[in-house]
Amino acid sequence: MNANASQLSLRKIPGVKQILLVASGKGGVGKSTLAVNIATALSGKGLSVGLVDADVYGPSIPTMLGIEPGSRPGSIPGHGNQKPLLIPFERYGIKMMSMGFLVDPEQPMVWRGPMIASAAMQLFNDVKWGELDILVVDLPPGTGDIHLSIGQQVHVDGAVIVTTPQEVALADVRRAKSMFDKVNTPILGLIENMSYFVCDSCEKKHEIFRSGGGARGAQEMGIEAIGEIPLEPAVNVLADQGIPAVVGAAESQSAKAIDALADNILAKLNTLSQEPTFVAPSINISGKPPSKTSKKSSLNIVSQ
């Protein structure tokens, strides 16, 4: 059974057409910054976009979207006896919900794995997302309970893995890929962030890290390198100000690279959605021939 077929049996979020996971094998590679900018770029292309900040240990997306510290989402009554639904915040055309709204940012997260996974699933099930073309999910770094819970409970259309060029980062990417393979989540490709430094005055590329590490790692793992994003000071400054780079520095090399990356992601999601779905064969153990009107293939096992 292929990955797409296995995913078909998982729960879809009402109103959400596609779900994209943004993951990284380790922290500090710019995953959350890219998740915000990918979501914003997709919104700029006319799509209805949601963003889940499931990074329990470092929910930074509210800051990157300019939401005041201490903000809490509103809620509306659920249907019948169901619990109330949270109302996502909206910024730059994106609907966003974060674990940072549901916990005290001044207190350490000392929850056990199942508690964290359960809380993360509430960001999918207990939020009034409405009609969305795509829901982008910023996962915590590494591999753990949240990743497995989402992969095993939610129909995911694809995942991208963010890395930097260094070999130490790529070693963790291999573990992330292995995890997605085990839960049958399609991997759209590898994104190399901080590929090179762009000088403000000369606009010359400076390869601070070993160049091409992402492309080599992707080839070794049998996945595609789908984007190289430069390191520009303006991107980090804007993130601290709550402004995505694709909005505040639209002409920068980073913004243009992210916009091209968003196009690439959309193309891959569209290709996956058009693949023929898997139909499990029926098994006849009675010794009678299968019905000619059956639309499924059949394995006829004759009892001895």
C-alpha positions in Angstrom: 0.0 0.0 0.0 1.4 3.4 -0.9 1.6 6.4 1.5 -1.3 8.2 -0.1 -3.5 5.1 0.2 -2.7 4.6 3.9 -3.5 8.3 4.6 -6.9 8.0 3.1 -8.2 6.0 6.1 -7.2 8.8 8.6 -9.5 11.6 9.8 -9.9 14.7 7.7 -10.4 18.1 9.4 -13.8 19.4 8.4 -13.5 22.2 5.9 -9.7 21.7 5.4 -8.8 20.5 1.9 -5.1 19.9 2.4 -2.6 19.7 5.3 1.1 20.5 5.0 3.6 19.6 7.8 6.8 21.7 8.2 9.3 19.7 10.2 13.0 19.7 11.1 15.3 17.1 12.6 16.7 19.6 15.1 16.0 23.1 16.4 17.6 26.3 15.2 17.3 25.7 11.5 14.6 28.4 10.9 11.7 26.0 10.6 9.1 28.3 12.3 10.3 31.3 10.3 9.8 29.3 7.1 6.4 28.0 8.2 5.2 31.6 8.7 6.5 32.7 5.3 5.3 29.7 3.4 1.8 30.2 4.8 1.9 33.9 4.0 3.2 33.3 0.5 0.4 30.7 -0.1 -2.1 33.3 1.1 -0.7 35.8 -1.3 -1.5 33.4 -4.2 -5.2 33.6 -3.4 -5.5 30.5 -1.2 -7.4 30.3 2.1 -4.6 29.4 4.6 -4.5 28.3 8.2 -1.4 27.9 10.3 -1.0 25.7 13.4 1.8 26.4 15.8 2.3 22.9 17.3 5.8 23.7 18.5 4.9 23.1 22.2 8.4 23.8 23.6 8.9 27.1 21.7 5.7 28.5 20.3 7.2 31.5 18.5 4.8 32.1 15.6 2.5 34.5 17.6 5.5 36.8 17.9 6.4 36.4 14.2 2.9 37.4 13.3 2.8 40.5 15.6 0.2 39.1 18.1 0.5 40.8 21.5 2.0 38.7 24.4 -0.7 37.4 26.7 -3.4 37.3 23.9 -6.0 34.6 24.3 -8.4 33.3 21.6 -12.1 33.7 21.8 -14.5 30.8 21.5 -18.0 29.9 20.3 -20.3 27.1 21.5 -19.8 23.7 19.9 -22.6 21.7 18.3 -24.9 20.0 20.7 -22.9 18.6 23.7 -19.5 19.2 22.0 -17.0 21.4 23.7 -16.6 25.1 22.6 -14.5 25.8 19.5 -11.6 28.3 19.6 -11.6 31.1 17.2 -8.2 31.5 15.4 -6.4 34.8 15.2 -6.1 36.3 11.7 -2.9 38.1 10.4 -1.8 38.8 6.8 -4.7 36.7 5.5 -3.8 33.7 7.6 -5.9 32.0 10.3 -3.5 31.0 13.1 -3.7 29.0 16.4 -0.8 28.4 18.7 0.0 26.3 21.8 1.4 29.6 23.0 -2.2 30.9 23.5 -3.1 27.9 25.7 -0.2 27.7 28.1 1.6 30.2 30.4 4.6 31.4 28.5 6.4 32.1 31.8 6.1 28.5 33.0 8.2 25.5 31.7 6.4 22.7 29.9 6.6 19.7 32.2 3.8 17.7 30.7 4.3 14.0 29.8 4.2 12.9 26.2 0.6 11.8 26.0 -0.6 15.1 27.6 1.4 17.1 25.0 0.1 15.0 22.1 -3.5 15.4 23.3 -3.1 19.2 23.6 -1.6 19.4 20.1 -4.5 17.5 18.6 -6.9 20.1 20.1 -5.3 22.6 17.7 -6.9 20.5 14.9 -10.1 19.3 16.4 -11.2 22.2 18.7 -10.7 25.2 16.4 -13.2 26.8 14.1 -11.0 26.7 11.0 -13.8 27.2 8.5 -13.1 26.5 4.9 -9.4 26.3 4.2 -7.5 25.4 1.0 -4.4 24.4 3.1 -3.5 24.1 6.7 0.2 24.6 7.4 1.5 22.9 10.6 4.7 24.0 12.3 5.9 20.9 14.2 8.3 20.8 17.1 11.9 19.9 16.2 12.9 16.3 16.2 10.6 13.3 16.4 8.2 12.6 19.2 4.7 12.1 20.5 3.2 15.1 18.6 4.6 14.0 15.3 3.3 10.4 15.8 -0.1 11.5 17.0 -0.6 13.8 14.0 0.7 11.2 11.5 -1.5 8.5 13.0 -4.7 10.4 13.5 -4.9 13.1 10.8 -5.0 12.8 7.1 -1.8 14.6 6.0 -1.2 15.5 2.4 2.5 16.1 2.6 5.5 17.2 4.6 8.6 19.3 4.0 11.7 18.9 6.1 13.9 22.0 6.9 17.6 21.7 7.3 20.8 23.8 7.1 23.8 22.7 5.0 25.9 21.2 7.8 26.2 17.5 8.1 25.2 17.6 11.8 21.8 18.9 10.8 21.4 16.4 8.0 22.0 13.5 10.4 18.8 14.6 12.2 16.9 15.0 8.9 17.4 11.3 8.2 15.7 10.4 11.5 12.8 12.8 10.6 12.5 11.1 7.2 12.4 7.7 8.7 9.6 8.8 11.1 7.5 10.1 8.2 8.1 6.9 6.3 6.8 4.8 9.2 3.5 6.8 9.5 3.2 6.8 5.7 3.3 10.6 5.4 4.3 11.7 1.8 7.5 13.8 1.9 7.4 16.6 -0.7 11.1 17.4 -0.3 13.9 18.9 1.7 14.4 22.7 2.2 17.9 24.0 2.8 17.6 27.1 4.9 20.6 29.5 5.5 22.1 28.2 2.3 24.2 31.3 1.9 24.6 34.8 3.3 23.5 37.8 1.3 25.5 40.9 1.9 23.3 44.1 2.4 25.7 46.4 0.5 27.0 44.2 -2.3 24.3 41.6 -2.6 27.0 39.0 -3.1 26.5 35.4 -2.0 28.7 34.2 0.8 28.6 30.5 1.6 29.1 30.5 5.3 28.4 26.8 5.7 29.4 23.9 3.5 27.5 24.5 0.2 25.1 22.1 -1.3 24.7 19.9 1.8 20.9 19.9 1.5 21.0 18.7 -2.1 23.5 16.0 -1.3 21.6 14.8 1.7 18.3 14.8 -0.2 19.9 12.6 -3.0 21.2 10.2 -0.4 17.8 9.8 1.2 16.0 9.5 -2.1 13.9 12.7 -1.7 14.0 16.0 -3.7 15.7 19.2 -2.7 12.9 21.7 -3.4 14.3 25.0 -2.1 17.4 26.9 -1.1 16.7 29.9 1.2 19.4 32.5 1.8 20.4 34.0 5.2 19.5 37.7 5.2 19.5 40.0 8.3 16.3 41.7 7.2 14.4 38.4 7.6 15.3 38.0 11.3 14.7 41.7 12.0 11.2 41.6 10.4 10.4 38.3 12.3 11.1 40.1 15.6 8.8 42.9 14.5 6.0 40.5 13.6 6.2 40.9 9.9 6.8 38.0 7.4 9.7 38.6 5.0 7.5 37.9 2.0 5.4 41.0 3.1 8.0 43.3 4.6 10.9 42.6 2.2 9.1 41.2 -0.8 12.0 42.1 -3.2 14.6 40.4 -1.1 16.3 37.2 -2.3 14.8 35.3 0.6 11.2 36.4 -0.2 11.6 35.5 -3.9 13.1 32.1 -2.9 10.2 31.4 -0.5 7.7 32.5 -3.1 9.2 30.0 -5.6 9.2 27.4 -2.9 5.5 27.9 -2.3 4.8 27.4 -6.0 6.9 24.2 -5.9 5.0 22.9 -2.8 1.6 23.6 -4.5 2.7 21.8 -7.6 3.7 18.7 -5.6 0.5 18.7 -3.6 -1.5 18.9 -6.8 0.4 16.0 -8.3 -0.2 13.9 -5.2 -3.9 14.7 -5.2 -4.3 13.5 -8.7 -2.6 10.1 -8.2 -5.0 7.2 -8.5 -6.2 6.0 -5.1 -5.5 2.5 -3.8 -8.4 0.1 -3.7 -7.8 -2.9 -1.4 -8.6 -6.3 -3.0 -11.5 -8.3 -1.6 -10.7 -11.8 -0.6 -13.2 -14.6 -1.4 -12.7 -17.6 0.8 -15.9 -19.5 0.0 -14.6 -21.0 -3.2 -17.3 -19.1 -5.2 -16.2 -16.9 -8.1 -16.2 -13.1 -7.3 -19.2 -11.1 -8.5 -18.8 -9.6 -12.0 -20.3 -6.4 -10.8 -17.7 -5.8 -8.1 -15.6 -2.7 -8.8 -12.7 -4.0 -6.6 -10.1 -6.5 -7.7 -10.5 -9.9 -6.1 -8.1 -12.6 -4.9 -10.0 -15.9 -5.2 -8.7 -18.3 -2.6 -10.2 -21.7 -3.0 -10.6 -23.7 0.1 -9.2 -27.2 -0.1 
